[in-house]
Each structure stands twice: as structure tokens, then as C-alpha cells.
Amino acid sequence: MVRELKGDLDGAGLRIAIVVSRFNEGVTSHLLQGALDGLSEHGVRDRDVTVAWVPGSFEVPIAAKAIARQGSVDAIVCVGAVIRHETDHYRYVAGEAARGIADVSRETGVPVMFGILTTETEEQALARAGGAEGNKGHDSALAAIEMATLLRHMRGE
């Protein structure tokens, strides 16, 4: 018989951090609210949520790493918005943010969710921050719960 391990969306007792970029705050504040709503809807208590604001998406990984190293959270949700506009600067910021977030997760063993939007326009970003395309902050929060519960199941907790 195959042994199947799954996470679930019961966030009761989980401690979650959210690292949010202040740059493009008109978008990221909606992502943050979506993440907070998702955590609350699935049983994560407000007192078990920590929100850390950083200047931009480039700085998200270092804050996530500092939080993960403290050992005080079960998962971290990273939210931000990198919008292309007229230059290639967004490519470097988005790429380094993605790589840094993945590295933190691999190095620490703490699930770190990539909820940073990478879009061509602000309209596209807003559509993914609570508009017609949903809220990627909310989606990332649910993924954090699922990964944290999966790891707990794997450890036999």
C-alpha cells in the first residue's frame, strides 16, 4: 500500500510570518490583507501572525531568512509587487527575490511562499491583488498553511 502524506488547511496552532514590500504599497497592501484574511479563515489566530515590512521586494529574502532562523514560525508568506514599467530593473529585482526566497526555504527548512507579483502593468498587479484574478496573497497564505501542516505530518506531530 502506498503511504500518502498531505498537508491540510487547518491553521489552528500555526505561527505564520508575512514579509511585505512597502514599494508598490497600493498593490502590496491588498496582498497583505488577502494573506491575513486567508490565515484567519483557516484558523490562524491574529496573535500568531507577525508582519514585517521591508522597503522593496529585493529586501524580502533577508527579512524572511532572519525570521526563519529565529525558529519561531511554521511558515513565511512573502508578498510584493514588481512591475515592469519602462526598464529592465524589474527583471533583476524579481529574479533575485525569487532566488532569495527559494534559498531561504531550502537553507532553513521553513516553508517560504513566493507571493511576489511580477507583472507588466499596475493594472495586472491590481487584478492579482484582489481583483478579477483573485488575490495571490490569499493563495500564498493557504499554501503556507498546507506546507506547514504537511511538514508536521511528516514529523509525526
WOCOR-V574164 format. One record per pair of residues at least 24 apart in sequence whose C-alpha atoms are under 7 Angstrom apart, sorted by the first residue. I is the first residue (numbers start at 1). J is the second residue. D is the distance in Angstrom with one decimal. If there is no record, write none. Layout:
i = {I & I}
j = {J & J}
d = {D & D}
//
This chain:
i = {5 & 6 & 7 & 7 & 7 & 7 & 8 & 8 & 8 & 9 & 9 & 9 & 9 & 10 & 10 & 11 & 11 & 11 & 11 & 12 & 12 & 13 & 14 & 14 & 14 & 15 & 15 & 15 & 15 & 16 & 16 & 16 & 16 & 16 & 16 & 16 & 17 & 17 & 17 & 17 & 17 & 17 & 17 & 18 & 18 & 18 & 18 & 18 & 18 & 19 & 19 & 19 & 19 & 19 & 19 & 19 & 19 & 20 & 20 & 20 & 20 & 20 & 20 & 21 & 21 & 21 & 21 & 21 & 21 & 21 & 21 & 22 & 22 & 22 & 22 & 23 & 23 & 24 & 27 & 27 & 27 & 27 & 28 & 28 & 28 & 30 & 30 & 31 & 31 & 31 & 31 & 31 & 32 & 32 & 34 & 34 & 34 & 35 & 35 & 35 & 35 & 37 & 38 & 38 & 38 & 39 & 39 & 57 & 57 & 58 & 58 & 58 & 60 & 61 & 61 & 61 & 61 & 65 & 68 & 68 & 69 & 74 & 74 & 75 & 75 & 75 & 75 & 75 & 76 & 76 & 76 & 76 & 77 & 77 & 77 & 77 & 77 & 77 & 77 & 78 & 78 & 78 & 78 & 79 & 79 & 79 & 79 & 80 & 80 & 80 & 81 & 81 & 81 & 81 & 82 & 82 & 82 & 83 & 83 & 83 & 83 & 83 & 84 & 84 & 84 & 85 & 85 & 94 & 111 & 111 & 111 & 113 & 113 & 114 & 115}
j = {150 & 150 & 146 & 147 & 149 & 150 & 146 & 149 & 150 & 42 & 142 & 145 & 146 & 42 & 43 & 42 & 43 & 44 & 145 & 43 & 44 & 44 & 44 & 48 & 74 & 48 & 49 & 73 & 74 & 48 & 49 & 50 & 73 & 74 & 75 & 76 & 49 & 50 & 51 & 73 & 75 & 76 & 77 & 50 & 51 & 52 & 76 & 77 & 78 & 51 & 52 & 53 & 60 & 64 & 77 & 78 & 79 & 52 & 53 & 54 & 78 & 79 & 80 & 53 & 54 & 55 & 56 & 57 & 60 & 79 & 80 & 53 & 54 & 55 & 56 & 55 & 56 & 81 & 81 & 125 & 126 & 129 & 79 & 80 & 81 & 129 & 130 & 79 & 129 & 135 & 136 & 137 & 79 & 137 & 135 & 137 & 138 & 137 & 138 & 140 & 141 & 138 & 138 & 141 & 142 & 141 & 142 & 93 & 97 & 93 & 96 & 97 & 97 & 97 & 100 & 101 & 104 & 104 & 108 & 110 & 108 & 110 & 148 & 110 & 111 & 112 & 144 & 148 & 111 & 112 & 113 & 144 & 112 & 113 & 114 & 115 & 140 & 141 & 144 & 113 & 114 & 115 & 116 & 114 & 115 & 116 & 137 & 115 & 116 & 117 & 116 & 117 & 118 & 125 & 117 & 118 & 119 & 118 & 119 & 120 & 121 & 122 & 119 & 120 & 121 & 120 & 121 & 118 & 144 & 147 & 148 & 140 & 144 & 140 & 140}
d = {6.9 & 5.4 & 4.6 & 5.9 & 4.8 & 3.7 & 4.9 & 6.0 & 7.0 & 6.2 & 6.7 & 5.8 & 5.5 & 5.7 & 6.3 & 5.3 & 4.7 & 4.9 & 5.8 & 4.7 & 5.2 & 6.6 & 6.1 & 6.9 & 6.1 & 4.8 & 6.0 & 4.8 & 5.4 & 6.4 & 5.0 & 6.5 & 5.4 & 5.9 & 5.2 & 5.7 & 5.5 & 4.6 & 5.8 & 6.6 & 6.6 & 4.7 & 6.2 & 6.2 & 4.8 & 6.2 & 5.6 & 4.6 & 5.7 & 5.9 & 4.8 & 5.9 & 6.3 & 6.6 & 6.2 & 4.8 & 6.3 & 6.3 & 5.0 & 6.2 & 6.0 & 4.9 & 5.8 & 5.9 & 5.0 & 5.7 & 4.6 & 5.4 & 6.8 & 6.5 & 4.9 & 6.3 & 6.0 & 5.1 & 5.7 & 6.0 & 4.9 & 6.2 & 6.8 & 6.7 & 5.9 & 6.3 & 6.7 & 5.4 & 6.3 & 5.5 & 6.5 & 6.5 & 5.2 & 6.4 & 6.5 & 4.3 & 6.9 & 6.0 & 6.0 & 5.0 & 4.3 & 4.5 & 4.2 & 6.9 & 5.1 & 6.8 & 5.0 & 5.8 & 6.3 & 6.0 & 7.0 & 6.8 & 6.1 & 5.5 & 6.6 & 5.2 & 6.8 & 6.4 & 5.1 & 5.1 & 6.9 & 5.5 & 6.5 & 6.3 & 6.8 & 6.5 & 5.7 & 5.7 & 4.9 & 5.9 & 5.7 & 6.0 & 6.3 & 4.7 & 6.2 & 6.7 & 5.9 & 4.8 & 6.9 & 6.8 & 6.3 & 6.1 & 6.6 & 5.8 & 5.5 & 5.3 & 6.6 & 6.9 & 4.5 & 4.7 & 6.4 & 6.7 & 4.3 & 6.1 & 5.4 & 4.6 & 6.1 & 7.0 & 6.0 & 4.9 & 6.5 & 5.9 & 5.0 & 5.5 & 5.8 & 6.5 & 6.2 & 4.8 & 6.5 & 6.5 & 6.5 & 6.7 & 6.6 & 6.3 & 6.7 & 5.9 & 6.2 & 6.9 & 5.6}
//
